[in-house]
Each structure stands twice: as structure tokens, then as C-alpha cells.
Amino acid sequence: MEVPLEAFVMLYYLLITLNFYNVHSLKPL
């Protein structure tokens, strides 16, 4: 079972984006 690299990168990018928004919501600038 091979997972395409694009899917992995998209998943990783989504995680980073969610973390980024969580940090900004916790600490509003």
C-alpha cells in the first residue's frame, strides 16, 4: 500500500495550518 507524497504533504500542511490558527486564536495580536 503506497501513499502518494502529495497526500502526505497536504496532510502535514493542514496540520501546520490548524496549529497556526489555534495559536493565533489563543493569543490574539
Residue, then its C-alpha position, 0 to 999 in steps of 0.5 A: m500500500e503506497v501513499p502518494l507524497e502529495a497526500f502526505v504533504m497536504l496532510y502535514y500542511l493542514l496540520i501546520t495550518l490548524n496549529f497556526y490558527n489555534v495559536h493565533s486564536l489563543k493569543p490574539l495580536 
